[in-house]
Amino acid sequence: MKHCLSAAIAQFTQLLRKHVRLKKRCSSEIQNQIKTAVSSGSLRLLFEDRSTLRRINVDSSSGTLRLLFDCASTPTRSAVEALPKPSRRNDKPVPNMSRISLEAEPKASRPGGEVSPSRGFFLTNFAPASAFHAIGIKFSLGSHRTTPIKTRCRPDENLMKCKNSVGIAQKLVDYSLAQETHRLDYSATLGSPLLSPCYTQGQLNDCTRPTQQKQAFQQVGNDRLTYRVESERFVLRCFKSICKAFVFRVNTLAGSVGVVVQRALKCFLSVADYKCAYRIILTCLFLCLVSMFSLSAQTPSKNSGADGLSDLVALKSGDKIPDAVWNQSLELHYFNGQKKTIKFADLKGKLILLDFWSTGCPSCIEGIPDMELIQQRFKDKVQVVMVNSKRNRDTPERIKKRFKKYKEDFNYTPVLPTILNDTLFTSLFPHNTLPTIGIINPEGEFVLNSYASSITEDIIKDFLKTGVSSRFIEKSEIQNTARINTRPLVDTTGLLFCSVMSGYRENYLGVYPAVSYSEGNSLFQVGNYFLNTCYQLAFPNAFKGVQSNLFVFDDQINKKFINLIYDFKTTKGQFWYQLYLRDSITQELAFDYFRNALIERFHVAVERKKGTVAAYALSLDGSRPLWKTKGGMYMNSVDKGNESLIMQNMPLNGVIGFIRSVLDKPVIFEGKSSERIDLRLPGNFLDLSIKEKIAALEQHGIRLTPTQYNGEYPYFYTVSTKHTK
């Protein structure tokens, strides 16, 4: 349709040019009348513009024709060149229109003798609206949809009935002439001739009779289309509205389709490569699996007995264990491969010790034999259950491999059962370090989380008797898991200097002694170190190359201090020191302050001496090697109040250190120190006299003979605080 319309309008334009390019023209008055008639023509009806359109270039590529006919032709001439300017008022204006005619066209553009539409065309002073409306009627009747539009009419065809481009153009020209004839007839009726020149046979001649002009126009205007102006305007407005709506719809659809096409192309380009598409699919599958595992990780496992307990919160000391927890089933795993399912309520009425552990915690595994001793000692009153949290990521294969090593090295397999992949008790009793012992009393109340070192037979016996938990050392979540950025012991705001020493600082790990500098200030801390280690750090020259079994104490030093020096298990033997200075300080000077703080706190100093002192010579009876180890896990259960003091598969140096802590003189050993000892002493051994202790050790093949030691040794002596500056 686009091509046919272009051809039709091109033919119409050529006919107009043929008539206009005549040598003679009508007078300026006739031109004004024609222009006035034209100004009320099709453009005003189409666009409702009341201005007088005299010389308007409607380009084929302009928005007007493109909106109506979707024509994309390109103009080759300007409208200014087509008509004389209004300021030219000569009696015989000279036309400056381009002399383009059918004969002037190249023959190549007219194959077969046909006239090809001009590529560049323009419409100047449109024909009256009725003529243009004829085109609208023809298109509105749908003839262009059913009958192809031809470029020429047959000789026997009626021009008015020919449905081709030349017919439409002829209608426009003929109807234009009919309109002029009507106006001339009207002027003649009024008795004032309007035309002096007229246009006949391509020449400008004087015409004195309007009747002849009227007849000429009438003859040319035979078989014309006549329509009422009002109906024409109404139909044309409808046609214009339909065209505008159609173009708007098409533009909107094209815009939306363009966005969709762009997105589709992007998606296509991203998956066009097979490898890329394959990776995308694998990535999606991986994300789905991660989401599934994340959901399952948040859901309590059946092994922990936490199904349906997601609304539980962490318990505080004194809180009762919820009934929903007691009703849970627990699957207990034994290290020999057996399993057992119980209800947690089956343990109610006993002191329940939940030993949280993991395969990555060596001290946890080394403490299992001690917990087994507790279970044997209080068989009917205490139940120890090991708990391996799900956050440890310990699989059954990993656990099996870990204890296979202990089986090979120590011939040891734990007998206590364990819960695997726990989420329930880990949530109820929060902690962030291992080992941790969660304690539930026989009344079903949560007591506290405690350190493994405070779970001794003596403390448990006292708790079962009194129900008071004051001897248990509470273990909350550790504040300095990385052992750095530890909060100072004393607030240093506004201080110039402070040197403070205190006992064990709860819920903090040990802090290595070192000076840290910040904004010109110095901070030095020694955190939760045993007293024995503190003295060795403060007096390094006195202890260099000397074992602890050669310590010599002045007679004025009390037994309490000696016990603290040999205490490597409880928190009583641990201390914390802090030095703050609003200035820079060297490491050496910081240790000087630390040394003075120890002396001020305990009134004891130490120095290295060389000489002869009384001692005990230790020897092992080879004829009765009761001391020789039979293997098994390393064990050092020598706490006061225990039913038995047990040292199992312990290095000889460790046994000698224990013996020195319970005697009054240094202990000397001349043999090999690579031996390992098994020693089981009665629970009251620590309360015996020195003579009784020596006799008890001799029964196990360990002889202690009084002797003299000549050599170097650390010497502890009492001092007054006035000598410490």
HELIX and SHEET records of a PDB file:
HELIX    1   1 LYS A    2  VAL A   20  1                                  19    
HELIX    2   2 SER A   28  SER A   39  1                                  12    
HELIX    3   3 SER A   42  PHE A   47  1                                   6    
HELIX    4   4 GLY A   63  PHE A   69  1                                   7    
HELIX    5   5 ALA A   79  ALA A   82  1                                   4    
HELIX    6   6 LYS A  107  SER A  109  5                                   3    
HELIX    7   7 PRO A  111  GLY A  113  5                                   3    
HELIX    8   8 ALA A  129  SER A  140  1                                  12    
HELIX    9   9 SER A  143  THR A  146  1                                   4    
HELIX   10  10 SER A  165  LEU A  190  1                                  26    
HELIX   11  11 PRO A  210  VAL A  220  1                                  11    
HELIX   12  12 VAL A  229  ALA A  272  1                                  44    
HELIX   13  13 TYR A  274  GLN A  298  1                                  25    
HELIX   14  14 ASP A  323  TRP A  326  1                                   4    
HELIX   15  15 PHE A  344  LEU A  347  5                                   4    
HELIX   16  16 PRO A  362  GLU A  366  1                                   5    
HELIX   17  17 ILE A  368  ARG A  377  1                                  10    
HELIX   18  18 LYS A  390  ASN A  392  5                                   3    
HELIX   19  19 PRO A  396  PHE A  410  1                                  15    
HELIX   20  20 LEU A  424  LEU A  428  1                                   5    
HELIX   21  21 ALA A  452  SER A  454  5                                   3    
HELIX   22  22 GLU A  457  THR A  466  1                                  10    
HELIX   23  23 LEU A  531  ALA A  538  1                                   8    
HELIX   24  24 PRO A  540  PHE A  543  1                                   4    
HELIX   25  25 SER A  548  LEU A  550  5                                   3    
HELIX   26  26 LYS A  559  ILE A  565  1                                   7    
HELIX   27  27 THR A  571  GLY A  573  5                                   3    
HELIX   28  28 GLN A  587  PHE A  602  1                                  16    
HELIX   29  29 LEU A  652  VAL A  662  1                                  11    
HELIX   30  30 PHE A  685  ASP A  687  5                                   3    
HELIX   31  31 ILE A  690  GLU A  698  1                                   9    
HELIX   32  32 THR A  721  HIS A  723  5                                   3    
SHEET    1   A 2 VAL A  58  ASP A  59  0                                        
SHEET    2   A 2 PHE A 122  LEU A 123 -1                                        
SHEET    1   B 2 PRO A 197  THR A 200  0                                        
SHEET    2   B 2 GLN A 203  ASP A 206 -1                                        
SHEET    1   C 2 SER A 329  HIS A 333  0                                        
SHEET    2   C 2 LYS A 339  LYS A 343 -1                                        
SHEET    1   D 5 THR A 418  ASP A 422  0                                        
SHEET    2   D 5 VAL A 382  SER A 389  1                                        
SHEET    3   D 5 LEU A 351  TRP A 357  1                                        
SHEET    4   D 5 THR A 436  ILE A 440 -1                                        
SHEET    5   D 5 PHE A 446  SER A 450 -1                                        
SHEET    1   E 4 PHE A 497  GLY A 503  0                                        
SHEET    2   E 4 GLN A 574  LEU A 581 -1                                        
SHEET    3   E 4 ASN A 521  PHE A 530 -1                                        
SHEET    4   E 4 VAL A 511  SER A 518 -1                                        
SHEET    1   F 4 VAL A 552  PHE A 553  0                                        
SHEET    2   F 4 ILE A 702  THR A 718  1                                        
SHEET    3   F 4 VAL A 604  LEU A 620 -1                                        
SHEET    4   F 4 VAL A 667  PHE A 669  1                                        
SHEET    1   G 3 MET A 635  SER A 637  0                                        
SHEET    2   G 3 SER A 644  PRO A 651 -1                                        
SHEET    3   G 3 ARG A 676  PRO A 682 -1                                        
END                                                                             
